Amino acid sequence: MSDPEGKYEKAVADGFSKWPRADTQGKPFTYGTAGFRMRADLLDYVMYTVGVLAGLRSRKQASNTIGVMITASHNKAEDNGVKLVDQQGEMLEQDWEPWATEFANAMNGEELKNVYMQCVEKCKVDQRKEAYVIFARDTRPSGDRLVKALKDGLDAVGVQYIDYGCATTPQLHYLVRATNTQNQPQPYGEVSIEGYYKKMAAAFAQATKYSSPKGPVTVDCANGVGAPKLKELMQHMPQDKLQINIVNDRIDKAELLNERAGADFVKTQQRGPQEFVDTAKAFDRWCSLDGDADRIVYYFNADGSQFRLLDGDRIATLAASFIGDLVRKAGLEDAISLAVVQTAYANGASTRYVESNLGLKVEVTPTGVKHLHHVASRYDIGVYFEANGHGTVLFNPRSLKAIRKHEPQSPAQLEALDTLKALTDLINQTVGDALSDLLLVEAILAYKDWTVAEWLATYTDLPNKLAKVLVRDRSEYRTVVGT
C-alpha cells in the first residue's frame, strides 16, 4: 500500500548485491521457534532480510516498536542467529513466521522485491506509516558484522532504529514492551537497560522485605552476555540482601562461550561445570545461565558428592507453590485462577505434584516457548517453564487489578499482598529471563527459609534420559500433546 515512487522496493532489491545469499547446498532457511539459527558465516543475507521484515511488521502494527535480537543462545560460539520480538515483548506472531522464511529464501534481488511486494499487499501494510525497531546482540564475535547487515535492511525500508549494543535476550524483550507502553496508564518500566535493573532490584528488595537469603549462590554465566549484565544488576541490588559469586565470565575469549558450561551443558550432561566439580561443598547453592541468559537451572552436591539437578520443572513447582500460598494468604483465592503449563519434556513426577499436592491445574502444550506462553496467558496467573530452565510467570490484567485493589484484612494478608505485588515487577513477564528467575528463586527460598535440599525433597523425579535423535527432516515429526 502506497510506495508511489517504489523507493522501498528498489532499495530492498539493491541490497541483495551487497548481501548476497549464502550457498546452502539447496537447503532452505527456516524461521522456527528460535528464529533463524545456524553457522554465523551463512547469516549475512538472512540478517538483511530480517531488517526489511522488521520494518514491515512495525508498520503493520500501527508503528509500534519491534525488536530484533541477534543471538544463538546455548549454541557454540561460531554459530549465531536472529529472532524478531513483537510489540508486547512476545515472540513474533506465528502467521508472520512464513514471511521471514520467504524473505530469507529469495535467490536474487528481483525475487526479494517480489516477496516484499507480496507481503505489503497480502498483509495490508501501509508504507506511509513510520517504522521503529530496536535491536541488541550477545557477545559473539560475528555480532558486529551481522548488525551491519541488519542496519542496511532497516535503512532500505526507512526504519528509525536504536542499537542497544550487547544485552541479554530478555532485556531486549523488556525494552520492546517498555517502549510501547511508556505512554500508557500502567507503563511496563523505564525504557533503558538501567531501568530494567532498577525495576528488578526494587522488586527484589520488596519481595525479601520479610526475609533474607541464606548464604551465597554461585552463578555459572556460560562465558556469555549474562556475566557482564549480572554484574551490572548487582550494582543496583541491596547489599545486605543477596551474595552472588560469579564463575565462567570470560567473554573476552569467544571460544569459551557455552563450552562445558551453562544451563544446557548442565541439564544435558547432568553435571556441573569444572569450577563446581573443583570447589563446591555439599549443599552449596549453584545455578547456570545459558549463553543469552534466558534459561537457568539450579543444582548442588548432596552428601557423598552426589549431583542433584533442580531444573525448569523444579522452578515451576517452586514458583507455583509459593504464588499459590500467597494468593490464599492474601484472601484472593476466589478472585484469581492459577495454572501451570508444561511440555511433554516435563518430568511426570512434577505434573503429579502440581495436581495432587498443590491442587492446581496443569496444561500440556507442544514444545516451544510460544505455545507455553500462549496457554499461560489464558489464566489470571500462568506459570510456565520448560524442563531446560526457560520460563516465567504471567499475570494478566485481571489479576494485576485484583492484587492492586485488594484491601488486606490482617497483617498476614498485608505481607502476602506486598510480596505478590513485588513478584509482578520482579518477574519478567515478556519471556523467560535467567536473571529475573534467579532473583525469583532466591526470594522464594529466603521466604520459605529453605535449603536446596528441602526444595529437592518436595517430590522425587521419575527416572529419565534426555537424548538428541538425528533425523532426515525434523519437519516430518510432530509432538502429540500429552504423550
Secondary structure by P-SEA (a helix, b strand, c coil): cccccaaaaaaaaaacccccccccccbbbbbccccccccccccaaaaaaaaaaaaaaaaaacccbbbbbbccccccccccbbbbbccccccccccaaaaaaaaaacccaaaaaaaaaaaaaaacccccbbbbbbbccccccaaaaaaaaaaaaaaaacccccccccccaaaaaaaaaaaaacccccccccccaaaaaaaaaaaaaaaacccccccbbbbbccccaaaaaaaaaaaacccccbbbbbccccccccccccccccaaaaaaacccccccccccccccbbbbbcccccbbbbccccccbbbbbbcaaaaaaaaaaaaaaaaaaaccccccccbbbbcccccaaaaaaaaccccbbbbbbcccaaaaaaaaacccbbbbbccccccbbbbcaaaaaaaaccccccaaaaaaaaaaaaaaaacccccccaaaaaaaaaaaaaaacccaaaaaaccccccbbbbbbbccccccccccccc
